[in-house]
Amino acid sequence: MVVFKKDVRKKLIAQRNLHVSTLLHTIRIPIEIGLVNLFYYKMIPELMTFEGRNFDIIAGLTAPLIAFLFYKKLIGSKSLLVWNVICLGLVLFIMINGILSAETPIQQFAFDQPNRGLIYFPSILLPAAMVPIVIFTHIIDILKLKAELANQI
């Protein structure tokens, strides 16, 4: 993958605006509302919503506050790094739950109402585009923050 070539990665990290990339995570709020609607229409299991096991909405709700606090220098790089790691864990947790609740040979959850909704348009954009963008954003931000913290020592 081209992102992990050293020169490309360094350029991405150097040009990264942490305030903007943190605000990007507010997209998780309408996504979570959409997931609740898919649950109500019996297209995904409850465990994929914030009424179930999906705590990913916390990242979306806290993103504007964290971005503001970081912009005003009320929190530092270490706090933003911790927030990014926690939020990356939240999105990975629900991604794994989504995979394990889909109608596949490896299905482990939600046999009564499996994850069917994410294979139809426009919901397919969630696993195909939105989740990879969110994960990529967290990873690049984590790399930038770790580099900044290493340079401070």
N, C-alpha and C positions, 0 to 999 in steps of 0.2 A: 504494500500500500504506500502510495506516494507521501502520505502524511508523515510517515515514520523515517523518511530519508532525513539525515541530519541537517542539511542546509535548508530544506523546506520547513522542517520543524522549527528551526531557529528563527526563520523569517516569520512564521505564523505566531510564534510566542512573542517576538519583539513587537509586532504590530497589533497585538491583542489589546483591546480596550476592555478592561475588567468590569467597568461600570455598565457598559452596554451588554456585554455577554451575561452579566448577572441578571439584568433586566429581561433578557431573552426568556428566562425561566418563568415569567408570568404567563407564557403560553400554556403552561400546565393547568391553569385554572379553567379555561374553556374546554380543554381536553378532558379534564376530570368531570366536568358537567356533561359533556358528550357521552362519556362512559356510563354515567348514571342513567342517561336517557336510553342508551343501548341495553342496559340491564332492565329497565322498565318495559322495553319491547321484547324481552326475553332473548336477546342476541348475545349477551355475555353473562357470566355468573356474577353474583353479588360480590364475591371476593375480589373482583377486579375494580370495584368502586370504593370511594372513600367511606361508604357504609359498611364495607367488608374489610379486606386486608390492605387496600391501597391507600397509603399515607403520603403518596407523591404530591398531593395537593398542598401539603405543608411547604414544599419547595416553592411552589408558585405563589403562595400567599406571603411567604417571608422574603421573596426575591426583591420586591421594591424597597422594603425596609433595609435589608442587608446592603443593597446597592447605594441607598441614600447614606447609611451610616459609614460605608467605606468611602464614598465620595467626600463626605464631610470630615473624614479622618477620625471618626469616633471609634472605629474598629480598624484593626490593622490587617496585614496580609495573613497572619497566622489564623485569625478568626475567619477570614474569608476562605482560607484553605480548609479549615474544619467544616465550614458550611458546605463547601463544594464536595468534600468527601462524603458527608452524611447524605446530601441530596443525590449524589451518584449512587450510593447504596440504596436509596429509596426507589430510584428508577430501575435499577437492576433487579431489586426484589420483585417489583410488580411485573417486570418483563418475564422473569422466570415463572411467576405464577400464571401469567398469560399463556406462556408456552405449555406449561403443565396442565392447563385447563382446556386446551384445544383438543378437538377430536382427532387425535393421532394415536399411534401405537404406544406412545410414552405418556399418555394422559394419566394424571394422578389425582386431579381435583375436579369438582363440579360435573359429575356424571349426569346429574339431573338437569342441569342447564349449562352445557359446555360453551366455550368461547367460539362462537360462530360469526359474530358480527364483524370481526376484524379482517375477514376475507372478502368483504364487499366494499365497493367504492361508495362513499369517500373514506370510510373508516380504515381501509387498507393503508391509507397514507400515514396512519399512526405508527404501525410497526415498520413500514417501508421507508418513512422519511423522518417523522417527528422524533421518534425514540433515538434513532442514530444521531440526529442533530443535537439532541439534548446530551447524550452520552459524550459525543465528540466535544461539545462545548465544555463540559465538566473536565474532561481529560486535559484539554489544552489549557484551561484555566489553572488546573492543579499543577501542570508542568511549569507554567509561568510563575505561579506563586511560590513553588518550591525553588525555582531559580532565583527569584527575588530574595527569599529568605536566606538562601545559601550565600548570596552576595552581601548580605547585611552582617554576616559573622566576621 
